[in-house]
Amino acid sequence: MSAEISTYGKVVLAAAGPGDPELITVKTARYLKQADIVLTDRLVSNDILKEYVNPLAEVIYVGKQCRRGASTPQQTINGLMLQYAQNGKLVVRLKGGDVSIFSNILDELQVLAENKIPYEIIPGVTAALGAAACAGIPLTARGYATAVRLLTYYKSDIVSDQYWQELAATNDTLVFYMSAETVEGIVSKLIRYGVGRDKHIAVIEQATTPFQQVHTANIYDFNGQFGEMSFLSPSLVIIGKVVALHEQFAWLTNSAGREHYFKPVASLQNNINNNQQAHVSRA
């Protein structure tokens, strides 16, 4: 299934899973062992980088962190992919979760296609699947939900009132990515439009990692219980009847402490500058 390697190198768009290093795919691990360059997101376990990456490869941190400052511009990431691939390198662009769910893969695919760079896409365990499994919440279940919607809500104008009405009425399980800072607004909107009192909500912090914590409540009680809480990144929000199953089927206990599993972008950002300088000095 892999593309032919031309006179150019190749870019592999690969997924690392939601945090637990053992959730990486065999195929991604194989490419990491062959890679010349690894361009890695912030939400990738350091254990993956230590265990699977070719010891001769350059690892360049190109993470993003919502609106928290030191994120790597997408244009910079695109330029690094092209620079190394055009020099005949095997580049692994390593993303947290799955490569196609709430990532900038479209921007990267367009740049690679426009420049005729060979590429391959490798799927992975997306955060919704990892978080739900480790919280004991089946995303679909007979009598509870027959469908799942993957959503995000980071500003008020991206979801219309009509769609909020639909979300409040549906029995689909709703999974919100990158929405921990707006979860109070999500809950308030759904309550405003009459969401059922049989719906529950879970906010799962740092899912699948040793610092996982699951916070659940009936949706009508959530803001009263957790409205003042600041959730650690990354956090995933699950809403629906299925969330009530967590109490019965949870198989992991919450972490005793609330620590950051993934380093903030600011502490990793110097790596990209150091690696670029090293590359220039060797050229």
Phi and psi in degrees as GROMACS dihedral restraints (atoms count N, CA, C in turn):
[ dihedral_restraints ]
;  ai    aj    ak    al  type     phi  dphi    fc
    3     4     5     6     1   -76.8    20    10
    4     5     6     7     1   149.3    20    10
    6     7     8     9     1   -77.4    20    10
    7     8     9    10     1   156.9    20    10
    9    10    11    12     1   -67.8    20    10
   10    11    12    13     1   139.2    20    10
   12    13    14    15     1   -87.8    20    10
   13    14    15    16     1   119.2    20    10
   15    16    17    18     1   -88.5    20    10
   16    17    18    19     1  -159.9    20    10
   18    19    20    21     1   -63.8    20    10
   19    20    21    22     1   -24.9    20    10
   21    22    23    24     1   -76.3    20    10
   22    23    24    25     1   169.8    20    10
   24    25    26    27     1   -79.4    20    10
   25    26    27    28     1  -144.8    20    10
   27    28    29    30     1  -152.4    20    10
   28    29    30    31     1   148.4    20    10
   30    31    32    33     1  -115.1    20    10
   31    32    33    34     1   126.5    20    10
   33    34    35    36     1  -107.3    20    10
   34    35    36    37     1   115.8    20    10
   36    37    38    39     1   -89.2    20    10
   37    38    39    40     1   105.4    20    10
   39    40    41    42     1  -124.9    20    10
   40    41    42    43     1   156.8    20    10
   42    43    44    45     1  -112.7    20    10
   43    44    45    46     1   138.9    20    10
   45    46    47    48     1  -100.5    20    10
   46    47    48    49     1    -6.2    20    10
   48    49    50    51     1    86.1    20    10
   49    50    51    52     1  -180.0    20    10
   51    52    53    54     1   -84.0    20    10
   52    53    54    55     1    -3.7    20    10
   54    55    56    57     1   155.6    20    10
   55    56    57    58     1   -54.5    20    10
   57    58    59    60     1   -58.9    20    10
   58    59    60    61     1   117.7    20    10
   60    61    62    63     1   -62.0    20    10
   61    62    63    64     1   -21.0    20    10
   63    64    65    66     1   -78.5    20    10
   64    65    66    67     1    -4.8    20    10
   66    67    68    69     1   -91.8    20    10
   67    68    69    70     1     4.3    20    10
   69    70    71    72     1   -69.8    20    10
   70    71    72    73     1   149.0    20    10
   72    73    74    75     1   -80.8    20    10
   73    74    75    76     1   155.2    20    10
   75    76    77    78     1   -59.1    20    10
   76    77    78    79     1   -39.1    20    10
   78    79    80    81     1   -66.6    20    10
   79    80    81    82     1   -42.8    20    10
   81    82    83    84     1   -64.1    20    10
   82    83    84    85     1   -42.1    20    10
   84    85    86    87     1   -60.2    20    10
   85    86    87    88     1   -39.2    20    10
   87    88    89    90     1   -64.1    20    10
   88    89    90    91     1   -43.8    20    10
   90    91    92    93     1   -67.2    20    10
   91    92    93    94     1   -36.3    20    10
   93    94    95    96     1   -62.2    20    10
   94    95    96    97     1   -33.9    20    10
   96    97    98    99     1   -71.6    20    10
   97    98    99   100     1   -19.3    20    10
   99   100   101   102     1  -100.1    20    10
  100   101   102   103     1   -14.3    20    10
  102   103   104   105     1   -64.4    20    10
  103   104   105   106     1   147.1    20    10
  105   106   107   108     1   -91.0    20    10
  106   107   108   109     1   -36.5    20    10
  108   109   110   111     1  -133.8    20    10
  109   110   111   112     1   136.2    20    10
  111   112   113   114     1  -122.5    20    10
  112   113   114   115     1   117.4    20    10
  114   115   116   117     1  -100.8    20    10
  115   116   117   118     1   105.5    20    10
  117   118   119   120     1  -111.4    20    10
  118   119   120   121     1   141.2    20    10
  120   121   122   123     1   -73.8    20    10
  121   122   123   124     1   170.0    20    10
  123   124   125   126     1   -68.0    20    10
  124   125   126   127     1   -39.3    20    10
  126   127   128   129     1   -86.9    20    10
  127   128   129   130     1    53.0    20    10
  129   130   131   132     1  -126.5    20    10
  130   131   132   133     1   128.4    20    10
  132   133   134   135     1   -59.4    20    10
  133   134   135   136     1   134.0    20    10
  135   136   137   138     1   -62.6    20    10
  136   137   138   139     1   -26.1    20    10
  138   139   140   141     1   -63.9    20    10
  139   140   141   142     1   -34.1    20    10
  141   142   143   144     1   -64.3    20    10
  142   143   144   145     1   -44.5    20    10
  144   145   146   147     1   -65.2    20    10
  145   146   147   148     1   -36.3    20    10
  147   148   149   150     1   -75.4    20    10
  148   149   150   151     1   -37.4    20    10
  150   151   152   153     1   -87.2    20    10
  151   152   153   154     1   -36.1    20    10
  153   154   155   156     1  -108.6    20    10
  154   155   156   157     1   -22.4    20    10
  156   157   158   159     1   -76.3    20    10
  157   158   159   160     1   136.6    20    10
  159   160   161   162     1   -48.9    20    10
  160   161   162   163     1   123.5    20    10
  162   163   164   165     1   -61.6    20    10
  163   164   165   166     1   -18.2    20    10
  165   166   167   168     1   -91.6    20    10
  166   167   168   169     1    -4.2    20    10
  168   169   170   171     1   -78.4    20    10
  169   170   171   172     1   152.0    20    10
  171   172   173   174     1   -87.7    20    10
  172   173   174   175     1   129.2    20    10
  174   175   176   177     1  -106.2    20    10
  175   176   177   178     1   120.7    20    10
  177   178   179   180     1  -119.2    20    10
  178   179   180   181     1   123.9    20    10
  180   181   182   183     1   -85.1    20    10
  181   182   183   184     1   123.1    20    10
  183   184   185   186     1  -130.6    20    10
  184   185   186   187     1    43.5    20    10
  186   187   188   189     1   -76.5    20    10
  187   188   189   190     1   161.5    20    10
  189   190   191   192     1  -122.4    20    10
  190   191   192   193     1   152.9    20    10
  192   193   194   195     1  -144.2    20    10
  193   194   195   196     1    67.8    20    10
  195   196   197   198     1    46.9    20    10
  196   197   198   199     1  -123.3    20    10
  198   199   200   201     1  -105.0    20    10
  199   200   201   202     1    29.7    20    10
  201   202   203   204     1  -100.6    20    10
  202   203   204   205     1    33.9    20    10
  204   205   206   207     1    92.3    20    10
  205   206   207   208     1   -85.5    20    10
  207   208   209   210     1   -81.1    20    10
  208   209   210   211     1    34.1    20    10
  210   211   212   213     1   -74.0    20    10
  211   212   213   214     1   150.6    20    10
  213   214   215   216     1   -82.6    20    10
  214   215   216   217     1   125.2    20    10
  216   217   218   219     1   -60.9    20    10
  217   218   219   220     1   144.1    20    10
  219   220   221   222     1   -60.3    20    10
  220   221   222   223     1   -35.0    20    10
  222   223   224   225     1   -60.7    20    10
  223   224   225   226     1   -36.0    20    10
  225   226   227   228     1   -66.6    20    10
  226   227   228   229     1   -43.1    20    10
  228   229   230   231     1   -62.0    20    10
  229   230   231   232     1   -46.7    20    10
  231   232   233   234     1   -57.6    20    10
  232   233   234   235     1   -43.1    20    10
  234   235   236   237     1   -64.4    20    10
  235   236   237   238     1   -38.8    20    10
  237   238   239   240     1   -66.1    20    10
  238   239   240   241     1   -42.0    20    10
  240   241   242   243     1   -57.7    20    10
  241   242   243   244     1   -47.4    20    10
  243   244   245   246     1   -65.8    20    10
  244   245   246   247     1   -45.9    20    10
  246   247   248   249     1   -55.2    20    10
  247   248   249   250     1   -49.6    20    10
  249   250   251   252     1   -76.7    20    10
  250   251   252   253     1   -39.8    20    10
  252   253   254   255     1   -65.2    20    10
  253   254   255   256     1   -39.2    20    10
  255   256   257   258     1   -69.5    20    10
  256   257   258   259     1   -16.2    20    10
  258   259   260   261     1   -95.3    20    10
  259   260   261   262     1    16.3    20    10
  261   262   263   264     1    82.4    20    10
  262   263   264   265     1    15.4    20    10
  264   265   266   267     1   -89.7    20    10
  265   266   267   268     1   152.5    20    10
  267   268   269   270     1   -90.0    20    10
  268   269   270   271     1   113.1    20    10
  270   271   272   273     1  -107.8    20    10
  271   272   273   274     1   126.4    20    10
  273   274   275   276     1  -104.7    20    10
  274   275   276   277     1   115.2    20    10
  276   277   278   279     1   -91.1    20    10
  277   278   279   280     1   102.2    20    10
  279   280   281   282     1   -99.1    20    10
  280   281   282   283     1   119.5    20    10
  282   283   284   285     1  -114.7    20    10
  283   284   285   286     1   149.7    20    10
  285   286   287   288     1   -71.5    20    10
  286   287   288   289     1   153.2    20    10
  288   289   290   291     1    67.8    20    10
  289   290   291   292     1  -131.3    20    10
  291   292   293   294     1  -109.0    20    10
  292   293   294   295     1   148.4    20    10
  294   295   296   297     1   -69.4    20    10
  295   296   297   298     1   -22.5    20    10
  297   298   299   300     1  -104.9    20    10
  298   299   300   301     1    -1.3    20    10
  300   301   302   303     1  -107.0    20    10
  301   302   303   304     1   111.0    20    10
  303   304   305   306     1    50.8    20    10
  304   305   306   307     1    49.8    20    10
  306   307   308   309     1  -127.1    20    10
  307   308   309   310     1   175.9    20    10
  309   310   311   312     1   -95.5    20    10
  310   311   312   313     1    35.7    20    10
  312   313   314   315     1   -61.7    20    10
  313   314   315   316     1   -32.4    20    10
  315   316   317   318     1   -61.8    20    10
  316   317   318   319     1   -44.7    20    10
  318   319   320   321     1   -58.4    20    10
  319   320   321   322     1   -41.9    20    10
  321   322   323   324     1   -71.9    20    10
  322   323   324   325     1   -40.5    20    10
  324   325   326   327     1   -62.2    20    10
  325   326   327   328     1   -41.6    20    10
  327   328   329   330     1   -62.7    20    10
  328   329   330   331     1   -43.4    20    10
  330   331   332   333     1   -64.3    20    10
  331   332   333   334     1   -43.5    20    10
  333   334   335   336     1   -65.5    20    10
  334   335   336   337     1   -43.8    20    10
  336   337   338   339     1   -65.8    20    10
  337   338   339   340     1   -42.5    20    10
  339   340   341   342     1   -62.9    20    10
  340   341   342   343     1   -31.2    20    10
  342   343   344   345     1  -100.5    20    10
  343   344   345   346     1     9.7    20    10
  345   346   347   348     1    56.2    20    10
  346   347   348   349     1    40.1    20    10
  348   349   350   351     1   -90.7    20    10
  349   350   351   352     1   125.2    20    10
  351   352   353   354     1   -60.7    20    10
  352   353   354   355     1   141.2    20    10
  354   355   356   357     1  -147.8    20    10
  355   356   357   358     1   164.4    20    10
  357   358   359   360     1  -141.9    20    10
  358   359   360   361     1   146.2    20    10
  360   361   362   363     1  -114.8    20    10
  361   362   363   364     1   126.9    20    10
  363   364   365   366     1  -118.2    20    10
  364   365   366   367     1   119.8    20    10
  366   367   368   369     1   -73.1    20    10
  367   368   369   370     1   167.2    20    10
  369   370   371   372     1  -150.4    20    10
  370   371   372   373     1  -176.5    20    10
  372   373   374   375     1   -78.8    20    10
  373   374   375   376     1   112.3    20    10
  375   376   377   378     1   -76.8    20    10
  376   377   378   379     1   160.8    20    10
  378   379   380   381     1   -59.1    20    10
  379   380   381   382     1   -36.8    20    10
  381   382   383   384     1   -59.8    20    10
  382   383   384   385     1   -43.2    20    10
  384   385   386   387     1   -71.1    20    10
  385   386   387   388     1   -43.8    20    10
  387   388   389   390     1   -65.4    20    10
  388   389   390   391     1   -45.5    20    10
  390   391   392   393     1   -64.8    20    10
  391   392   393   394     1   -45.5    20    10
  393   394   395   396     1   -63.1    20    10
  394   395   396   397     1   -44.3    20    10
  396   397   398   399     1   -61.6    20    10
  397   398   399   400     1   -44.8    20    10
  399   400   401   402     1   -77.3    20    10
  400   401   402   403     1    -9.0    20    10
  402   403   404   405     1  -101.9    20    10
  403   404   405   406     1    -0.4    20    10
  405   406   407   408     1    68.0    20    10
  406   407   408   409     1    34.0    20    10
  408   409   410   411     1  -116.2    20    10
  409   410   411   412     1   106.3    20    10
  411   412   413   414     1   -70.2    20    10
  412   413   414   415     1   127.2    20    10
  414   415   416   417     1   -70.2    20    10
  415   416   417   418     1   -29.2    20    10
  417   418   419   420     1  -126.8    20    10
  418   419   420   421     1   145.9    20    10
  420   421   422   423     1  -162.1    20    10
  421   422   423   424     1   141.7    20    10
  423   424   425   426     1   -56.9    20    10
  424   425   426   427     1   127.1    20    10
  426   427   428   429     1    86.2    20    10
  427   428   429   430     1    -5.5    20    10
  429   430   431   432     1  -118.5    20    10
  430   431   432   433     1   -55.3    20    10
  432   433   434   435     1  -159.0    20    10
  433   434   435   436     1   140.5    20    10
  435   436   437   438     1  -112.6    20    10
  436   437   438   439     1     1.9    20    10
  438   439   440   441     1  -152.0    20    10
  439   440   441   442     1   160.5    20    10
  441   442   443   444     1  -128.5    20    10
  442   443   444   445     1   139.8    20    10
  444   445   446   447     1  -117.4    20    10
  445   446   447   448     1   128.1    20    10
  447   448   449   450     1   -99.0    20    10
  448   449   450   451     1   121.6    20    10
  450   451   452   453     1  -134.7    20    10
  451   452   453   454     1   171.1    20    10
  453   454   455   456     1  -145.7    20    10
  454   455   456   457     1   151.5    20    10
  456   457   458   459     1  -147.3    20    10
  457   458   459   460     1    98.5    20    10
  459   460   461   462     1  -118.8    20    10
  460   461   462   463     1    -7.4    20    10
  462   463   464   465     1  -154.9    20    10
  463   464   465   466     1   154.9    20    10
  465   466   467   468     1   -69.8    20    10
  466   467   468   469     1   -18.7    20    10
  468   469   470   471     1   -95.8    20    10
  469   470   471   472     1     7.5    20    10
  471   472   473   474     1   -93.8    20    10
  472   473   474   475     1    -9.0    20    10
  474   475   476   477     1  -127.0    20    10
  475   476   477   478     1   123.0    20    10
  477   478   479   480     1   -76.3    20    10
  478   479   480   481     1   160.3    20    10
  480   481   482   483     1   -59.8    20    10
  481   482   483   484     1   -37.9    20    10
  483   484   485   486     1   -61.6    20    10
  484   485   486   487     1   -39.6    20    10
  486   487   488   489     1   -71.9    20    10
  487   488   489   490     1   -34.9    20    10
  489   490   491   492     1   -60.5    20    10
  490   491   492   493     1   -39.6    20    10
  492   493   494   495     1   -59.9    20    10
  493   494   495   496     1   -43.3    20    10
  495   496   497   498     1   -64.8    20    10
  496   497   498   499     1   -43.3    20    10
  498   499   500   501     1   -63.7    20    10
  499   500   501   502     1   -37.2    20    10
  501   502   503   504     1   -68.0    20    10
  502   503   504   505     1   -31.4    20    10
  504   505   506   507     1   -86.8    20    10
  505   506   507   508     1   -23.4    20    10
  507   508   509   510     1   -74.0    20    10
  508   509   510   511     1   153.2    20    10
  510   511   512   513     1   -97.2    20    10
  511   512   513   514     1     4.2    20    10
  513   514   515   516     1   -62.5    20    10
  514   515   516   517     1   147.5    20    10
  516   517   518   519     1   -74.8    20    10
  517   518   519   520     1   130.3    20    10
  519   520   521   522     1  -104.2    20    10
  520   521   522   523     1   127.0    20    10
  522   523   524   525     1  -121.0    20    10
  523   524   525   526     1   119.3    20    10
  525   526   527   528     1  -105.8    20    10
  526   527   528   529     1   119.5    20    10
  528   529   530   531     1   -88.4    20    10
  529   530   531   532     1   152.2    20    10
  531   532   533   534     1    50.8    20    10
  532   533   534   535     1    38.8    20    10
  534   535   536   537     1  -129.2    20    10
  535   536   537   538     1    15.7    20    10
  537   538   539   540     1   -62.7    20    10
  538   539   540   541     1   -32.7    20    10
  540   541   542   543     1   -77.3    20    10
  541   542   543   544     1   -14.7    20    10
  543   544   545   546     1  -116.3    20    10
  544   545   546   547     1    13.4    20    10
  546   547   548   549     1   -63.2    20    10
  547   548   549   550     1   -34.4    20    10
  549   550   551   552     1   -60.0    20    10
  550   551   552   553     1   -40.9    20    10
  552   553   554   555     1   -66.4    20    10
  553   554   555   556     1   -39.3    20    10
  555   556   557   558     1   -59.6    20    10
  556   557   558   559     1   -49.5    20    10
  558   559   560   561     1   -61.1    20    10
  559   560   561   562     1   -45.4    20    10
  561   562   563   564     1   -62.5    20    10
  562   563   564   565     1   -41.2    20    10
  564   565   566   567     1   -63.2    20    10
  565   566   567   568     1   -46.0    20    10
  567   568   569   570     1   -65.3    20    10
  568   569   570   571     1   -39.8    20    10
  570   571   572   573     1   -65.6    20    10
  571   572   573   574     1   -40.5    20    10
  573   574   575   576     1   -57.7    20    10
  574   575   576   577     1   -36.6    20    10
  576   577   578   579     1   -97.7    20    10
  577   578   579   580     1    17.9    20    10
  579   580   581   582     1    82.9    20    10
  580   581   582   583     1    31.9    20    10
  582   583   584   585     1   -56.0    20    10
  583   584   585   586     1   144.8    20    10
  585   586   587   588     1   -64.7    20    10
  586   587   588   589     1   147.9    20    10
  588   589   590   591     1   -74.0    20    10
  589   590   591   592     1    -5.5    20    10
  591   592   593   594     1   -90.1    20    10
  592   593   594   595     1     5.0    20    10
  594   595   596   597     1   -90.3    20    10
  595   596   597   598     1   139.7    20    10
  597   598   599   600     1  -120.9    20    10
  598   599   600   601     1   164.2    20    10
  600   601   602   603     1  -132.9    20    10
  601   602   603   604     1   141.7    20    10
  603   604   605   606     1  -127.1    20    10
  604   605   606   607     1   135.4    20    10
  606   607   608   609     1  -111.8    20    10
  607   608   609   610     1   120.0    20    10
  609   610   611   612     1  -111.1    20    10
  610   611   612   613     1   112.3    20    10
  612   613   614   615     1   -86.9    20    10
  613   614   615   616     1   134.2    20    10
  615   616   617   618     1    47.7    20    10
  616   617   618   619     1    52.0    20    10
  618   619   620   621     1   -57.0    20    10
  619   620   621   622     1   142.9    20    10
  621   622   623   624     1    73.7    20    10
  622   623   624   625     1    -1.1    20    10
  624   625   626   627     1   -99.1    20    10
  625   626   627   628     1   169.6    20    10
  627   628   629   630     1   -63.1    20    10
  628   629   630   631     1   -14.9    20    10
  630   631   632   633     1  -105.2    20    10
  631   632   633   634     1    21.2    20    10
  633   634   635   636     1   -62.4    20    10
  634   635   636   637     1   135.3    20    10
  636   637   638   639     1  -135.6    20    10
  637   638   639   640     1   137.8    20    10
  639   640   641   642     1  -116.6    20    10
  640   641   642   643     1   125.4    20    10
  642   643   644   645     1  -118.1    20    10
  643   644   645   646     1   119.0    20    10
  645   646   647   648     1  -127.7    20    10
  646   647   648   649     1   156.0    20    10
  648   649   650   651     1  -167.7    20    10
  649   650   651   652     1   161.2    20    10
  651   652   653   654     1   -60.8    20    10
  652   653   654   655     1   141.6    20    10
  654   655   656   657     1   -59.6    20    10
  655   656   657   658     1   -29.7    20    10
  657   658   659   660     1   -76.4    20    10
  658   659   660   661     1   -14.1    20    10
  660   661   662   663     1  -103.2    20    10
  661   662   663   664     1    -8.8    20    10
  663   664   665   666     1   -62.2    20    10
  664   665   666   667     1   -50.7    20    10
  666   667   668   669     1   -63.7    20    10
  667   668   669   670     1   -32.3    20    10
  669   670   671   672     1   -67.9    20    10
  670   671   672   673     1   -36.4    20    10
  672   673   674   675     1   -84.3    20    10
  673   674   675   676     1   -38.1    20    10
  675   676   677   678     1  -126.7    20    10
  676   677   678   679     1     8.4    20    10
  678   679   680   681     1   -59.8    20    10
  679   680   681   682     1   -28.3    20    10
  681   682   683   684     1   -94.8    20    10
  682   683   684   685     1     2.3    20    10
  684   685   686   687     1   -85.1    20    10
  685   686   687   688     1   140.2    20    10
  687   688   689   690     1  -103.8    20    10
  688   689   690   691     1   115.5    20    10
  690   691   692   693     1   -86.6    20    10
  691   692   693   694     1   142.4    20    10
  693   694   695   696     1   -75.5    20    10
  694   695   696   697     1   146.9    20    10
  696   697   698   699     1   -89.4    20    10
  697   698   699   700     1   138.5    20    10
  699   700   701   702     1   -86.2    20    10
  700   701   702   703     1   146.3    20    10
  702   703   704   705     1  -127.0    20    10
  703   704   705   706     1   145.4    20    10
  705   706   707   708     1  -120.7    20    10
  706   707   708   709     1   141.8    20    10
  708   709   710   711     1  -111.7    20    10
  709   710   711   712     1   126.4    20    10
  711   712   713   714     1  -120.0    20    10
  712   713   714   715     1   130.8    20    10
  714   715   716   717     1  -129.7    20    10
  715   716   717   718     1   132.8    20    10
  717   718   719   720     1   155.5    20    10
  718   719   720   721     1   177.2    20    10
  720   721   722   723     1   -63.3    20    10
  721   722   723   724     1   -32.5    20    10
  723   724   725   726     1   -63.1    20    10
  724   725   726   727     1   -24.6    20    10
  726   727   728   729     1   -61.7    20    10
  727   728   729   730     1   -29.1    20    10
  729   730   731   732     1   -62.8    20    10
  730   731   732   733     1   -19.8    20    10
  732   733   734   735     1   -74.4    20    10
  733   734   735   736     1   -14.8    20    10
  735   736   737   738     1   -55.4    20    10
  736   737   738   739     1   -44.1    20    10
  738   739   740   741     1   -60.4    20    10
  739   740   741   742     1   -34.9    20    10
  741   742   743   744     1   -81.9    20    10
  742   743   744   745     1   -35.4    20    10
  744   745   746   747     1  -114.8    20    10
  745   746   747   748     1     5.2    20    10
  747   748   749   750     1   -59.4    20    10
  748   749   750   751     1   130.7    20    10
  750   751   752   753     1  -119.5    20    10
  751   752   753   754     1    -2.0    20    10
  753   754   755   756     1  -120.5    20    10
  754   755   756   757     1   142.0    20    10
  756   757   758   759     1   -90.5    20    10
  757   758   759   760     1   154.2    20    10
  759   760   761   762     1   -63.6    20    10
  760   761   762   763     1   146.8    20    10
  762   763   764   765     1   -57.3    20    10
  763   764   765   766     1   144.0    20    10
  765   766   767   768     1   -69.4    20    10
  766   767   768   769     1   -27.6    20    10
  768   769   770   771     1  -123.7    20    10
  769   770   771   772     1   165.4    20    10
  771   772   773   774     1  -113.2    20    10
  772   773   774   775     1    86.8    20    10
  774   775   776   777     1  -114.0    20    10
  775   776   777   778     1   161.6    20    10
  777   778   779   780     1   -85.0    20    10
  778   779   780   781     1   123.3    20    10
  780   781   782   783     1   -80.3    20    10
  781   782   783   784     1   -40.1    20    10
  783   784   785   786     1   -98.9    20    10
  784   785   786   787     1   134.2    20    10
  786   787   788   789     1   -69.1    20    10
  787   788   789   790     1   144.7    20    10
  789   790   791   792     1   -66.0    20    10
  790   791   792   793     1   154.2    20    10
  792   793   794   795     1   -56.0    20    10
  793   794   795   796     1   -39.7    20    10
  795   796   797   798     1   -57.1    20    10
  796   797   798   799     1   -35.3    20    10
  798   799   800   801     1   -79.3    20    10
  799   800   801   802     1   -12.0    20    10
  801   802   803   804     1  -104.9    20    10
  802   803   804   805     1   -14.9    20    10
  804   805   806   807     1   -62.6    20    10
  805   806   807   808     1   -32.0    20    10
  807   808   809   810     1   -62.4    20    10
  808   809   810   811     1   -23.7    20    10
  810   811   812   813     1   -59.9    20    10
  811   812   813   814     1   -40.0    20    10
  813   814   815   816     1   -67.2    20    10
  814   815   816   817     1   -40.0    20    10
  816   817   818   819     1   -66.5    20    10
  817   818   819   820     1   -42.5    20    10
  819   820   821   822     1   -64.0    20    10
  820   821   822   823     1   -41.5    20    10
  822   823   824   825     1   -67.9    20    10
  823   824   825   826     1   -38.8    20    10
  825   826   827   828     1   -65.5    20    10
  826   827   828   829     1   -42.2    20    10
  828   829   830   831     1   -64.0    20    10
  829   830   831   832     1   -40.2    20    10
  831   832   833   834     1   -63.6    20    10
  832   833   834   835     1   -39.0    20    10
  834   835   836   837     1   -65.1    20    10
  835   836   837   838     1   -42.3    20    10
  837   838   839   840     1   -64.3    20    10
  838   839   840   841     1   -40.8    20    10
  840   841   842   843     1   -67.6    20    10
  841   842   843   844     1   -25.7    20    10
  843   844   845   846     1   -87.5    20    10
  844   845   846   847     1   -17.7    20    10
